[in-house]
Amino acid sequence: MIAAAFQVRPMPQQDGPLEPSIQNEVDHAVDRAEAWLARQTNLVSMARVATTNTVDVARLFATNGLTREKIALKLISSQKGEGWWIVSTNAAPTRAAVEMLKGL
């Protein structure tokens, strides 16, 4: 009788859909990023950013061995308040992060 009072929820599976709260955060991050990308007009080329931010780019997109939820949380937590990743003068990292999030 006591057991019936508690709702049993299965543990999330690594290959299954994202947990609803994480999926909500992913959707919010993608919306913010796409709004930021839509406002951008003058962007620096990726070559310039790669020479100055190679470590940041490599650290952000290093996902080997991480579960889908950990990848989502890593990307979401590194997004800046305006919706971009790495630098605000280059849309390439933001576009890459959006594609990764959409692929989860």
N, C-alpha and C positions, 0 to 999 in steps of 0.2 A: 504494500500500500504506500509506503514511504517512497519507494523507487518510482512509482507512478507520478509522484509530485515533481520529479526532476526530469526535465527534457533531455533526452540523450541525443547528442549531436556527434556525428562521425568526425574523426580527425580528417583534416584536409589531405588530399593525396597530392604528391608532387606533380603528377601528370594531369590531375583534374583541374577544374576551373579554380580561379583564384577565390579566396575567401571574400564574401560580399563587401566587407569593410575595406579590404585592400583594393578590390576592383573599383570601388567608389573613389578611392584616392587616386588610382591610375587614371580614371576618367577625368577627374578634376585636374590633374597634372597635365594631361593631354590637352584639355580645353584651354588652360592658361597658356600653354606653349603655343598652340595654334593661334590664339589671339595675339600673342606677342609677335609671332612670325608674320602675321598679316599686317602688322604696323611697321615692319622694318623696310627701309628703302636703301640706305647706304650701308653696306656690309663689307667688312674686310675679307679678303680672300682666305681660304683655308690654309694656304701655304704659309702665310704670315703667322697665323695662330698656332700652326703645328710647330713652328720653330720656337715660339715663346711659351707654349703651354703643353708640350708633349707629355710631361709627367701627369698633369691633370687629366688630359684626355685618356691616357692609358689607364689611369687609376679608375676613372669613371666607368669605362667600358670593359674593364676586366671582370668577366662574369663566369669564368670556368669553375665548375664544381658547385655553383650556387643554385639553389632551387629557384623556381619562377617567382615565388613570393619574396625571397631575399633579393633577387634582382630588382623587382618592383620597388621594394622598400629602399634599396640603395639609390636608385634613380630618383625616386620621389623626394628623398631627404636631401639630395644634392641640388635640387631645382631652386633657383633664386626666386625671390618674391614676385618679380615682374613676369616670370614664366620662362626664363632662359637658363641654359646650362653653360658652364665654363666661363664664357665671356659674353658681354652684351653687344660686342661689335662684330660677332660672327654667328650666323644662323646654322652653320653646318653641325656643330655638336648638338644643338637643340633639335634639328631635324632628325639626327641619328637617334637621340634619346626618345623622341616621339615614335619613331618606327619600332624601336625596341619595345616600348611600352605597349604599342598596339599589337605587337606580335606575341605578347604574353597571353 
